[in-house]
Amino acid sequence: MNVSLTPELERLVNEKVESGLYQTASEVVREALRLLKERDQAREHLRADVKAGFDQLARGEGRAYDNASGRQLGERIKSRGRAARTKKS
């Protein structure tokens, strides 16, 4: 397989190899493709979650929030996120 890169991308690949982080241009490209695959999978998961949310709303399973209750929900979400991040550390 042959791949054509713009001069800018070719410089980037060469810089990565010259930095010592990668031994070959092929390693750089493989890593880039792996990251692209991960990003695409994350995007698909997000789309599925959004669709599930809209489906719940269509079934009348949603909940209305005003400013105060919305702030409370936001604080609970932040608190859970901080707790999860602390567990990972």
Helices and strands as residue ranges (DSSP letters): H 7-18, H 25-58, H 67-88
